[in-house]
């Protein structure tokens, strides 16, 4: 290895959107002679764009073209299949780099904290999303779809993604990059009703108007909203009136439109419910999730003016069937899927973590979710510039530290196995070229790509 003098070396842990936006900001900055290394646990780059964006959102996945331009910069290197804490330590990184940026995001799901959550048939939304996106961490998930009803707990954009994938006919997903195993399972799914529940009211729903509009336009799916649940309390009504052009006002207009639609006789139903919190998941005779017990909430304004959901009464069916009296069994017999939006989880997890000199966290500092059009971009740029020193240390080292050593530049390799393309894996190419290259498996179903779902397959393709 050769010592590098007078170069500001920055390591970014995590090659998702936040990592790429931070890298682009550093490479465009006025800091002279910047060398950026992207370190990623998986062999593949692009993070949530590859493993979190719904397969029926190709326009958002097209963000990878921006990342590919950044990856082509001569001062950026990508090191895939390298895990901090397994292959090297933070202490080792600090010896070799002048600045560290952590952009890896949350690494797990926050539990709901209710009885029965560990029962088979209950899945975190992150795991379910990773399953249908072919993420290696979740490719082995086997959700039981041979039931009639699925319940999604949460009302963010991720929750609507999950509901949409479950409700949409599988034939409409064949032209996407959904994982092959997930598509095969969805083809045999017998789910004909998907229920999406939120603990607060319609004015506080976290999904975007665009996501709700897309849901309302699903072919072969009846979106059902109870008009009685759209009545607002005084505080919510005042908040919506104060921002007539805001997301809440647009969402309410769409929800009222859906509530007033006459039945279309669609084969599948998607219900949106509000002011309900899960209290327990109840097992059936086979030990799997069979029902969801809910609490009916009311909204109360706190001292800070924020509205919070408080338990009010039980929901109960007359004669033991479905209904809305006091707290009781939600009509979710045969429910097998319960998830939660990850946005709040990422924001909360991002608050923790030590702060040391020249080391920073990007995933959570600004606490804005990816959203539908790459929201982190304006957040990461100023943070990346603030975290990095304005000039490299004199002599290529920091006081009291050994000379900065450059890691050996790897032999040019193909895209880190973004898809199953023998042609792509056979010749050197920049990061992401396999994202758009063609192969026989893709052409068979008209999909833009077919992903590897196991790390071993990805490494084998790289040779």
Secondary structure, DSSP 4 states (H G I P E B T S, - for coil): --B--S-EEEEEE--SHHHHHHHHHHHHSS-SSEEEEEE-SSSS--HHHHHTS-TT-HHHHTTHHHHHHHHTSTTEEEE-S--BTTTB-HHHHHHH-SEEEE-----SPPP---BTTTSBT---HHHHHHHHTT-TTTTT------SSEEEEE--SHHHHHHHHHHHS-GGGGTTS---HHHHHHHHT----EEEEE-SS-GGG--S-HHHHHHHHT-TTEEEEE-GGGGPPPHHHHHHHHHTTTSHHHHHHHHHHHHHTPPP---SEEEEEE-SEEEEEEEE-TTSBEEEEEEEEEEEEE-TTS-EEEEEEEE---GGGSS--SSS-EES-TT-------SHHHHHHHTT-S---TTEEE-TTTS----TTTTTTHHHHHHHHHHHS-SSPPGGGS-TTSPPPBPPPPPPP---SS-S--HHHHTS---TTGGGT---HHHHHHT-S-----SHHHHHHHH-
